[in-house]
Amino acid sequence: MLLLITLFLAAKPTLEIQGAIGEAKPKKAWVYAKQGQPVTLHAVVHGCEAKEVHWFKIEPTIGAIDNTTPSFHFEPVTYVETALPACEGKLTCAADLTPTRLPKVDALPGVGTMAYRVELVSKDGTTLSTPGMASTKYGGLTPDVYRVAVRRDDSLIGYATELLNTPYIFGSAGPDGRNQSDLLIGSDCADFIVYARRRSGKPATYTSSYEIDRQAPLLKEGKKPRAGDLVHFPGSRHVAILFEDREPLGEVDENDLILHTCWAPPTVQRMGDTDCVSRPYRVLRFPE
């Protein structure tokens, strides 16, 4: 009897997504790629032959949620699945990161994060599926839902761009120090920046906008601000990344561009066009 059960389990068909950058061998782990690197998703099936294959990307439908009211909790992120017609019937699929629900960031095309599901109908009529939008925990998708994250480059700004296409989460957090940012679920303004710092291989601890200057001190007098510095707004409890120092150069003003998330998904915005900033402005810089 035990032998029969073992043989049955061994013959049970399985399906998973694996991802590959360029010509590399597909892997089970999430893909973290750089802008310009092609990412291919592979539907890896064992124990049956595919008759139909359907691909979907999984996207959040709301741009901002609050984990803190009336007290801390993991407010659920709502998701939707969008079919990928270009991949219909194929066992491979080019990763498409273009959002259809959250706003596109024109200044940063082709970067961000996206989750995927593949569904397969075998020749004998069996339907298999990888985990999808129903697989949630701690407010968002579980780690077994496959993700692809693409960054602009290896700078602080670049790593922050991996969180495009995710919502702003006031009070983003996670169990045992595993923040919702690390799970590519979403982030608040400070965690957005700390995530990027940690992804760049530098030491950083998730914190609030109140205490971010303990890790990124105030820019010393005589130093000029540059892209990748932090712009801190104590009055509005906000912090952002300086994306571009515009004229007049060498000083932070309302015409400069910031990369930030504040009651909206991460975006690039002229500082004077958001109500999240306040005077006085403080420029912070992480240690080299």
MOWO-V619441 format. One record per residue. N is the residue number from 0. OMEGA is omega in degrees with one decimal (NA if undefined). NEAR is the number of other C-alpha atoms within 12 Angstrom. D_FIRST is the distance of its C-alpha to the first C-alpha in Angstrom with 2 decimals. Layout:
# MOWO-V619441
N	OMEGA	NEAR	D_FIRST
N	OMEGA	NEAR	D_FIRST
This chain:
# MOWO-V619441
0	179.3	7	0.00
1	179.0	8	3.81
2	179.8	9	5.36
3	178.6	10	5.14
4	-179.8	11	6.37
5	179.5	11	8.67
6	178.7	11	9.94
7	-179.7	13	10.66
8	-178.9	13	12.52
9	-177.3	13	14.27
10	-178.0	13	15.50
11	-177.6	17	16.82
12	-179.9	25	20.61
13	179.4	26	22.86
14	175.6	30	26.62
15	173.8	31	29.14
16	169.8	41	32.89
17	-177.0	35	34.50
18	-179.7	35	38.25
19	173.5	29	40.82
20	180.0	28	44.54
21	-178.2	19	46.46
22	-179.0	13	44.88
23	178.0	17	42.68
24	178.4	16	38.95
25	-180.0	22	37.01
26	179.1	23	35.47
27	-175.9	22	33.22
28	174.0	21	35.99
29	178.5	31	38.65
30	169.8	36	41.64
31	-174.5	35	45.03
32	177.3	33	47.64
33	-179.8	26	51.41
34	-178.7	27	53.52
35	177.6	15	53.87
36	179.8	24	50.55
37	178.5	26	48.40
38	179.6	35	44.88
39	175.0	33	42.17
40	-179.7	41	38.88
41	171.3	35	35.90
42	-176.8	40	32.94
43	-175.8	30	30.12
44	177.0	28	27.17
45	172.2	18	23.96
46	176.9	19	21.54
47	176.6	22	24.04
48	-176.4	23	27.69
49	171.2	28	30.29
50	177.6	21	32.36
51	175.6	25	34.15
52	-178.6	35	34.85
53	-179.5	33	36.79
54	179.2	37	38.29
55	165.7	39	39.80
56	-173.4	40	41.81
57	-172.8	43	41.57
58	171.0	41	44.94
59	-177.7	37	46.44
60	-178.1	27	48.75
61	-172.0	27	51.08
62	-177.6	33	53.29
63	175.5	31	53.74
64	-174.3	33	52.00
65	177.4	29	52.83
66	-166.7	27	50.46
67	-173.4	16	53.24
68	-0.2	13	54.51
69	174.5	9	54.69
70	-174.0	11	52.77
71	175.4	17	50.32
72	175.0	21	47.08
73	177.6	29	45.06
74	-176.9	31	46.60
75	169.7	28	44.11
76	177.1	36	45.00
77	-176.1	26	44.66
78	173.2	32	43.33
79	175.9	25	43.41
80	179.7	27	41.60
81	-179.1	29	43.92
82	177.9	23	42.78
83	-174.7	27	43.75
84	-178.2	16	45.00
85	-177.5	18	45.87
86	-176.4	27	42.21
87	176.9	21	40.92
88	-176.3	22	38.52
89	175.9	25	38.51
90	174.1	30	35.88
91	-176.0	27	38.70
92	175.5	33	41.18
93	-177.2	30	44.37
94	179.9	43	44.30
95	-177.4	35	46.84
96	-177.2	41	48.23
97	-179.2	30	50.93
98	175.1	33	50.75
99	-179.4	23	51.21
100	177.3	24	51.43
101	-176.9	29	53.07
102	171.9	26	56.46
103	175.3	24	56.75
104	-172.7	27	58.74
105	-178.7	15	61.23
106	-175.9	21	62.25
107	-179.5	30	58.70
108	171.7	25	57.07
109	178.6	32	53.63
110	-179.3	41	52.50
111	-178.9	46	50.33
112	177.3	46	46.68
113	176.3	47	44.31
114	-173.6	47	40.65
115	171.5	47	38.52
116	173.2	42	35.53
117	179.1	44	34.09
118	-176.4	37	32.23
119	171.4	35	30.59
120	-177.0	26	29.72
121	-179.5	24	27.61
122	177.5	16	28.44
123	175.2	15	25.59
124	178.7	14	27.01
125	177.5	21	24.77
126	176.7	24	27.02
127	178.5	33	26.58
128	170.2	31	29.07
129	-179.7	34	29.99
130	-177.4	27	31.20
131	-170.1	32	34.55
132	176.6	34	37.30
133	-178.4	22	35.07
134	-174.8	25	33.63
135	175.6	22	36.35
136	-178.4	23	37.10
137	174.1	29	40.39
138	-174.7	36	42.29
139	-177.6	41	41.09
140	178.7	37	38.34
141	-178.5	24	35.53
142	-179.6	27	35.30
143	170.7	25	32.31
144	-169.0	35	34.73
145	-179.2	40	36.21
146	167.9	45	39.93
147	176.9	47	42.76
148	-179.7	44	45.94
149	-179.2	39	49.09
150	178.9	35	52.17
151	-178.4	29	55.76
152	-175.5	26	56.29
153	176.0	24	55.76
154	175.5	26	58.43
155	177.2	35	58.03
156	-177.5	40	58.84
157	-179.0	34	56.33
158	176.3	38	53.38
159	-178.0	50	54.41
160	175.4	48	54.10
161	-176.9	48	50.30
162	170.3	49	50.42
163	-176.8	50	52.21
164	173.9	49	50.38
165	-178.1	53	49.20
166	166.9	46	50.89
167	178.0	40	53.27
168	178.6	45	51.56
169	-175.9	36	54.08
170	177.6	34	52.55
171	-175.9	45	49.73
172	179.0	38	47.53
173	-177.0	28	44.00
174	173.4	16	41.89
175	177.4	9	42.50
176	179.1	15	45.26
177	-172.2	19	43.19
178	175.9	31	45.68
179	175.5	40	45.09
180	-179.9	44	47.21
181	-179.9	37	44.73
182	-179.4	36	42.02
183	176.6	49	44.45
184	-178.6	52	44.52
185	-175.2	55	48.28
186	167.3	49	51.05
187	-170.1	43	54.38
188	-178.7	48	57.53
189	-179.3	46	57.19
190	175.0	47	53.46
191	-178.3	55	54.06
192	-179.7	54	56.42
193	175.6	43	54.47
194	-178.4	39	51.39
195	178.7	42	53.55
196	-179.3	38	54.99
197	179.4	25	51.61
198	178.5	31	50.25
199	177.6	24	53.31
200	-179.5	15	52.24
201	-178.8	21	54.96
202	177.0	17	54.55
203	-179.6	25	54.63
204	178.1	26	53.37
205	-172.1	34	52.65
206	177.7	27	55.66
207	176.4	27	58.00
208	177.7	33	61.13
209	-170.2	21	63.10
210	-178.3	24	62.01
211	-178.7	35	61.34
212	172.8	31	64.72
213	178.9	18	63.42
214	177.8	28	61.34
215	-173.9	34	63.68
216	176.5	21	67.23
217	-179.5	25	70.28
218	-176.7	25	71.74
219	-179.8	15	74.71
220	-179.2	12	78.17
221	177.0	10	79.40
222	179.7	14	75.94
223	178.8	20	75.38
224	-179.9	31	72.24
225	177.4	28	69.93
226	-176.6	29	66.83
227	171.1	34	63.83
228	177.0	38	65.84
229	173.0	45	64.92
230	-171.2	50	67.22
231	-178.6	40	67.05
232	-175.5	30	68.38
233	-176.8	23	68.48
234	179.7	17	70.26
235	176.8	21	67.46
236	-174.8	27	64.62
237	175.4	38	63.59
238	-176.6	42	63.05
239	174.9	51	62.75
240	175.3	50	62.80
241	-176.4	40	66.05
242	179.8	33	65.13
243	175.1	32	68.63
244	-179.2	28	72.02
245	178.0	21	74.47
246	-3.9	13	78.24
247	-177.0	14	79.86
248	175.2	15	77.85
249	176.0	18	77.33
250	179.5	26	76.90
251	178.4	36	74.28
252	-172.9	28	75.50
253	-179.4	26	74.40
254	-179.4	21	74.44
255	178.8	30	71.75
256	176.2	32	68.16
257	171.0	42	65.28
258	-173.9	43	61.50
259	172.4	44	60.02
260	-177.9	41	57.87
261	-176.4	37	59.58
262	175.4	26	58.38
263	179.1	34	57.42
264	179.3	38	55.02
265	-178.0	44	56.22
266	170.9	43	59.26
267	-171.4	33	62.46
268	170.8	31	65.48
269	-172.4	27	69.19
270	-179.5	33	69.74
271	-177.1	18	72.42
272	178.8	17	70.13
273	177.8	25	67.74
274	-177.2	20	68.44
275	-179.1	28	66.05
276	178.5	31	68.74
277	174.4	23	71.63
278	2.4	21	74.52
279	172.9	17	74.95
280	174.7	28	72.76
281	178.1	34	71.46
282	-179.8	36	70.22
283	177.4	35	67.52
284	175.0	32	66.15
285	173.6	30	63.11
286	178.9	19	63.98
287	NA	15	63.67
